[in-house]
Amino acid sequence: MKGHTADVMRTKSNNNARGFSIIQLLVTIAVMATVTSLAVVGIVRAREHIRLTNSARQFAAYVERARADAVRRHANASVQTLDTNRYSVTMDFDNTGSVTTRDFNLQEGIQLTTGANSIPFNWPDRIPC
């Protein structure tokens, strides 16, 4: 009798040791695909947010530099939007007293929407109305 019980137990353990069922494999693949797709969406959104933040910081920095340049030189400087993807800054970039205009592009996929086409600064640090 003891031998018969051992044979039955060996048979049961052998049946369980065959591997995964198709359903288990499909469920595992579905879970992995869902997690991977959520990760990809999160990475894409994070990249878009970084591009937006960098473009906004660069634009704000040039607006502040133009204002400070107008005050420093007791002259005029300006920031002008050319279209939704580009803007130009007119100021003394290299502190030599010569005013130049440079165009800047926003990062890919970022658009500038503002009510003002131009932000002029004059030397008393006022924005003309």
FIDO-116367 format. One record per residue (C-alpha): residue in three letters; x, y, z. Coordinates in nm, 3 decimals. Example, Ala and Ser with C-alpha at 12.3 -4.5 7.8 and 13.67 -1.06 7.14 Angstrom:
% FIDO-116367
<rec residuo="Ala" c1="1.230" c2="-0.450" c3="0.780"/>
<rec residuo="Ser" c1="1.367" c2="-0.106" c3="0.714"/>
% end
This chain:
% FIDO-116367
<rec residuo="Met" c1="0.000" c2="0.000" c3="0.000"/>
<rec residuo="Lys" c1="0.279" c2="0.232" c3="0.080"/>
<rec residuo="Gly" c1="0.429" c2="0.179" c3="-0.261"/>
<rec residuo="His" c1="0.097" c2="0.251" c3="-0.432"/>
<rec residuo="Thr" c1="0.058" c2="0.587" c3="-0.246"/>
<rec residuo="Ala" c1="0.409" c2="0.688" c3="-0.344"/>
<rec residuo="Asp" c1="0.331" c2="0.610" c3="-0.710"/>
<rec residuo="Val" c1="0.015" c2="0.822" c3="-0.698"/>
<rec residuo="Met" c1="0.202" c2="1.114" c3="-0.539"/>
<rec residuo="Arg" c1="0.476" c2="1.091" c3="-0.801"/>
<rec residuo="Thr" c1="0.215" c2="1.095" c3="-1.074"/>
<rec residuo="Lys" c1="0.046" c2="1.406" c3="-0.930"/>
<rec residuo="Ser" c1="0.372" c2="1.594" c3="-0.891"/>
<rec residuo="Asn" c1="0.475" c2="1.501" c3="-1.244"/>
<rec residuo="Asn" c1="0.146" c2="1.637" c3="-1.380"/>
<rec residuo="Asn" c1="0.204" c2="1.974" c3="-1.206"/>
<rec residuo="Ala" c1="0.563" c2="2.003" c3="-1.328"/>
<rec residuo="Arg" c1="0.479" c2="2.029" c3="-1.698"/>
<rec residuo="Gly" c1="0.499" c2="2.412" c3="-1.719"/>
<rec residuo="Phe" c1="0.260" c2="2.701" c3="-1.775"/>
<rec residuo="Ser" c1="-0.078" c2="2.671" c3="-1.936"/>
<rec residuo="Ile" c1="-0.161" c2="2.876" c3="-2.245"/>
<rec residuo="Ile" c1="-0.402" c2="3.090" c3="-2.042"/>
<rec residuo="Gln" c1="-0.134" c2="3.172" c3="-1.784"/>
<rec residuo="Leu" c1="0.106" c2="3.267" c3="-2.062"/>
<rec residuo="Leu" c1="-0.152" c2="3.488" c3="-2.236"/>
<rec residuo="Val" c1="-0.247" c2="3.664" c3="-1.911"/>
<rec residuo="Thr" c1="0.121" c2="3.730" c3="-1.836"/>
<rec residuo="Ile" c1="0.180" c2="3.870" c3="-2.185"/>
<rec residuo="Ala" c1="-0.132" c2="4.090" c3="-2.160"/>
<rec residuo="Val" c1="-0.019" c2="4.233" c3="-1.825"/>
<rec residuo="Met" c1="0.331" c2="4.299" c3="-1.960"/>
<rec residuo="Ala" c1="0.190" c2="4.470" c3="-2.271"/>
<rec residuo="Thr" c1="-0.036" c2="4.693" c3="-2.060"/>
<rec residuo="Val" c1="0.245" c2="4.797" c3="-1.826"/>
<rec residuo="Thr" c1="0.479" c2="4.863" c3="-2.120"/>
<rec residuo="Ser" c1="0.222" c2="5.077" c3="-2.303"/>
<rec residuo="Leu" c1="0.157" c2="5.284" c3="-1.990"/>
<rec residuo="Ala" c1="0.532" c2="5.337" c3="-1.948"/>
<rec residuo="Val" c1="0.570" c2="5.452" c3="-2.309"/>
<rec residuo="Val" c1="0.281" c2="5.699" c3="-2.274"/>
<rec residuo="Gly" c1="0.437" c2="5.835" c3="-1.954"/>
<rec residuo="Ile" c1="0.775" c2="5.883" c3="-2.121"/>
<rec residuo="Val" c1="0.620" c2="6.063" c3="-2.419"/>
<rec residuo="Arg" c1="0.427" c2="6.299" c3="-2.191"/>
<rec residuo="Ala" c1="0.737" c2="6.367" c3="-1.981"/>
<rec residuo="Arg" c1="0.937" c2="6.455" c3="-2.292"/>
<rec residuo="Glu" c1="0.663" c2="6.694" c3="-2.410"/>
<rec residuo="His" c1="0.658" c2="6.860" c3="-2.069"/>
<rec residuo="Ile" c1="1.037" c2="6.902" c3="-2.071"/>
<rec residuo="Arg" c1="1.030" c2="7.058" c3="-2.420"/>
<rec residuo="Leu" c1="0.755" c2="7.299" c3="-2.311"/>
<rec residuo="Thr" c1="0.935" c2="7.393" c3="-1.989"/>
<rec residuo="Asn" c1="1.268" c2="7.450" c3="-2.166"/>
<rec residuo="Ser" c1="1.109" c2="7.665" c3="-2.438"/>
<rec residuo="Ala" c1="0.918" c2="7.874" c3="-2.182"/>
<rec residuo="Arg" c1="1.230" c2="7.926" c3="-1.971"/>
<rec residuo="Gln" c1="1.438" c2="8.029" c3="-2.272"/>
<rec residuo="Phe" c1="1.170" c2="8.274" c3="-2.389"/>
<rec residuo="Ala" c1="1.133" c2="8.424" c3="-2.040"/>
<rec residuo="Ala" c1="1.511" c2="8.454" c3="-2.006"/>
<rec residuo="Tyr" c1="1.539" c2="8.649" c3="-2.334"/>
<rec residuo="Val" c1="1.252" c2="8.878" c3="-2.233"/>
<rec residuo="Glu" c1="1.434" c2="8.954" c3="-1.907"/>
<rec residuo="Arg" c1="1.769" c2="8.999" c3="-2.086"/>
<rec residuo="Ala" c1="1.609" c2="9.244" c3="-2.331"/>
<rec residuo="Arg" c1="1.458" c2="9.443" c3="-2.043"/>
<rec residuo="Ala" c1="1.789" c2="9.453" c3="-1.857"/>
<rec residuo="Asp" c1="1.974" c2="9.552" c3="-2.176"/>
<rec residuo="Ala" c1="1.735" c2="9.844" c3="-2.234"/>
<rec residuo="Val" c1="1.795" c2="9.966" c3="-1.878"/>
<rec residuo="Arg" c1="2.173" c2="9.916" c3="-1.897"/>
<rec residuo="Arg" c1="2.218" c2="10.096" c3="-2.230"/>
<rec residuo="His" c1="1.945" c2="10.360" c3="-2.173"/>
<rec residuo="Ala" c1="1.805" c2="10.257" c3="-2.510"/>
<rec residuo="Asn" c1="1.541" c2="10.034" c3="-2.662"/>
<rec residuo="Ala" c1="1.524" c2="9.656" c3="-2.689"/>
<rec residuo="Ser" c1="1.244" c2="9.424" c3="-2.793"/>
<rec residuo="Val" c1="1.118" c2="9.070" c3="-2.824"/>
<rec residuo="Gln" c1="0.891" c2="9.001" c3="-3.120"/>
<rec residuo="Thr" c1="0.695" c2="8.689" c3="-3.210"/>
<rec residuo="Leu" c1="0.749" c2="8.598" c3="-3.575"/>
<rec residuo="Asp" c1="0.505" c2="8.307" c3="-3.586"/>
<rec residuo="Thr" c1="0.388" c2="8.032" c3="-3.353"/>
<rec residuo="Asn" c1="0.728" c2="7.858" c3="-3.362"/>
<rec residuo="Arg" c1="0.976" c2="8.148" c3="-3.377"/>
<rec residuo="Tyr" c1="1.055" c2="8.477" c3="-3.208"/>
<rec residuo="Ser" c1="1.325" c2="8.741" c3="-3.247"/>
<rec residuo="Val" c1="1.515" c2="8.940" c3="-2.987"/>
<rec residuo="Thr" c1="1.663" c2="9.282" c3="-3.065"/>
<rec residuo="Met" c1="1.928" c2="9.392" c3="-2.814"/>
<rec residuo="Asp" c1="2.302" c2="9.421" c3="-2.750"/>
<rec residuo="Phe" c1="2.390" c2="9.052" c3="-2.718"/>
<rec residuo="Asp" c1="2.766" c2="9.086" c3="-2.669"/>
<rec residuo="Asn" c1="2.778" c2="9.408" c3="-2.459"/>
<rec residuo="Thr" c1="2.964" c2="9.605" c3="-2.727"/>
<rec residuo="Gly" c1="2.695" c2="9.867" c3="-2.780"/>
<rec residuo="Ser" c1="2.586" c2="9.733" c3="-3.119"/>
<rec residuo="Val" c1="2.225" c2="9.622" c3="-3.134"/>
<rec residuo="Thr" c1="2.149" c2="9.309" c3="-3.334"/>
<rec residuo="Thr" c1="1.844" c2="9.095" c3="-3.395"/>
<rec residuo="Arg" c1="1.857" c2="8.719" c3="-3.353"/>
<rec residuo="Asp" c1="1.584" c2="8.469" c3="-3.430"/>
<rec residuo="Phe" c1="1.510" c2="8.176" c3="-3.201"/>
<rec residuo="Asn" c1="1.306" c2="7.862" c3="-3.263"/>
<rec residuo="Leu" c1="1.092" c2="7.692" c3="-3.005"/>
<rec residuo="Gln" c1="1.153" c2="7.322" c3="-2.954"/>
<rec residuo="Glu" c1="0.973" c2="7.074" c3="-3.177"/>
<rec residuo="Gly" c1="0.603" c2="7.048" c3="-3.111"/>
<rec residuo="Ile" c1="0.585" c2="7.367" c3="-2.898"/>
<rec residuo="Gln" c1="0.382" c2="7.666" c3="-3.015"/>
<rec residuo="Leu" c1="0.390" c2="8.021" c3="-2.884"/>
<rec residuo="Thr" c1="0.049" c2="8.177" c3="-2.834"/>
<rec residuo="Thr" c1="0.050" c2="8.528" c3="-2.699"/>
<rec residuo="Gly" c1="-0.175" c2="8.828" c3="-2.738"/>
<rec residuo="Ala" c1="0.119" c2="9.057" c3="-2.808"/>
<rec residuo="Asn" c1="0.321" c2="9.043" c3="-3.130"/>
<rec residuo="Ser" c1="0.598" c2="9.255" c3="-2.980"/>
<rec residuo="Ile" c1="0.729" c2="9.334" c3="-2.634"/>
<rec residuo="Pro" c1="0.923" c2="9.661" c3="-2.656"/>
<rec residuo="Phe" c1="1.136" c2="9.794" c3="-2.369"/>
<rec residuo="Asn" c1="1.265" c2="10.149" c3="-2.337"/>
<rec residuo="Trp" c1="1.541" c2="10.262" c3="-2.106"/>
<rec residuo="Pro" c1="1.337" c2="10.378" c3="-1.804"/>
<rec residuo="Asp" c1="1.233" c2="10.012" c3="-1.771"/>
<rec residuo="Arg" c1="0.877" c2="10.069" c3="-1.879"/>
<rec residuo="Ile" c1="0.673" c2="9.880" c3="-2.133"/>
<rec residuo="Pro" c1="0.510" c2="10.141" c3="-2.357"/>
<rec residuo="Cys" c1="0.131" c2="10.113" c3="-2.383"/>
% end
